[in-house]
Amino acid sequence: MQGEDSAILLELARIAQRDAIRRRKRRLAAAARPQKPRRAAPSRMPTQAQQNGLQAESQARRWLERSGLRILARNLRCGVGEIDLVGLDGAVLVFIEVRHRRSTQYGGAAASVNRQKQQRLMRAAQYFLPRLSRRYFDCNIPACRFDVVALEPSGLRWYKHAFGSD
């Protein structure tokens, strides 16, 4: 019986050694192969569209602050979406989507906030609401609303209560 055990152990050792030799050969072969050139890291510079969007958000922010809204946060990002601006209008927490269009040909900036975009904004707001309520409302959930600021060739328009969960 003891001879059988040692034979089994010897065979297992041979298998392990053979596997180790194979792994070493694969590693050496991979190191000897010419490496493919790596692509350069993507540029961190924002695209022209992103720059235009940031400018539109800055313009909307300044306009809203002059109109009496207190801006609490900007560009809150999470896995489900992004909220451009978060403001305080009295005791109401306002989630603001800023849209910019050069033309009103396809319905304009406000019309581009379709149902799917509204749902993403509502999910993102649900994600950030606990954190915002802890920080600004002593852990109490405030009244909330969703506004859209549309920047078009005709000027800036602020749509209060643009959409909601109803």
N, C-alpha and C positions, 0 to 999 in steps of 0.2 A: 504494500500500500504506500509505504514511504517512497519507494522508487517511482511509483506512478505520479506522486505529487511533485517530485523533483523534475520529472520529465515534462509535466505540464508547465511548471515554472520556467524551465529552460525554453520551451516552445514559446511561451508568452514573452520572454526576454528577447528571443530572436525576432518575433513580430514587431515588438517595440523598436528594436534596433533598425530593422528594415524600414519602418515608417519614418524614423528620425533621419535616415540616410536620404529617403525620398524628399522629405521636406527641405533638407539642406541643399540637395541638387536643384530643387525648384527655386529656392531663394537665390542661389548662385546664378542660375540661368536668367532669372528676372533681372538681376543686377547687371548682367552682361549685355542684355538687350538695350538698344539705343532708346532713350527716353523720348516720348513725344514732347514737343515744346508746349509749355503751359500757356494758356491764354492769360492775357493781362487781366488784372482785377478790374471789375466794372468801375467806371468813373463814378465818383460820389457827387459830381456836379449835377444839380437838378436840370431836367430838360426844360426847353422853352415853355412848354405847357405848364410844367410845375412852377416855373418862375412866374408865369402869368397868374396862376392860381394863388400863389403866395402874395402877389401884389394886390389881387382882388380882395383877399382876406384882410390884408392890412388896411386897405381903403374902407372896407365894410366895418372893420373894428373901430377905426377913427370916427366914422359916421355914427355908429351906434353909441359910442361913448359921448359924442356931442349931443345925441338925442336922449341921454339920461340913463342908458343901460351901463351897468358895471360889469366889465368883462372879467371873468374868473379864470378861464383857461382857454388855451388855443391848441388845435390839432391833437386832440386826444385820440390815440390809436389803440385798437385792440384787435383780436382775431376776427371779429365780425364786422368791423368797419372803423370809420374815423368820424369824429365830430369836429367840425371846423372851429366853432367858437362856443363857449358856454358863458352865459351871462346871468346877471341878476337884475330883474325888473321888479322893484319893490321886494315882495317876499316870494316871487315866482322865479324858479330856476328855468332858464331858457336855453334850449339846445338849438344852435343856429347852423344852418347849412348855407354856405355861400356859393352861388353859381354865377359864372361869368360867360357871356356869349357875345360874340362880335356882331351877330345877326339875329334877327327875330324870325328868320325864314322857317324854322322848324318848330315854332311855338315859343321860342325865347328861353331864357335862363330858368325861370320858375317852372315852366312846363317840363324841364328836363329832370325834375325831382319826381320820378315815377313811383309807382306803388312798391316796386322792389327796393328802390333806394330808400323810401320811407321806412320800410320794414328793417333794413340794415341799420338805419339811424336809430330806430326805436330799440333794437337789440343792443347797440353800442351804448345807448343811454342807460338801459337797464344794467349793463355791466358797470358803468361808472357811477351810477346813482348812489350806491352805498358809500363809496369813498367820498364823493362830493358832500353827501349829507353829514358824514362824520366831520369833515373839515369845515364846512360853512354853516351847518344847521344843528349842531349839537346832537347829532345822531337822529334827528327827526327828518322824515321824508317830506320834502316841501312839495308844493304844487308845482307842476312842470308843464311846459308847453314847447312846441316845436315851431320855429320860425324859419323863413327862407329869406335871404337877402339876394336879390337878383341884380346883377350889374349888366346893363345892356347899353347899346348906343344911345338910347333915349334917356339914360340916367340910372340912378340907383333906386330900387323899390324894396321896401321892407314889408314882407307879408307876415303879420303876426297870426298865430294860431293857424299856420299853413296846413297842418295835418295833425292827426292824433291817433290814438289807439281805437277810436270808435269807428 
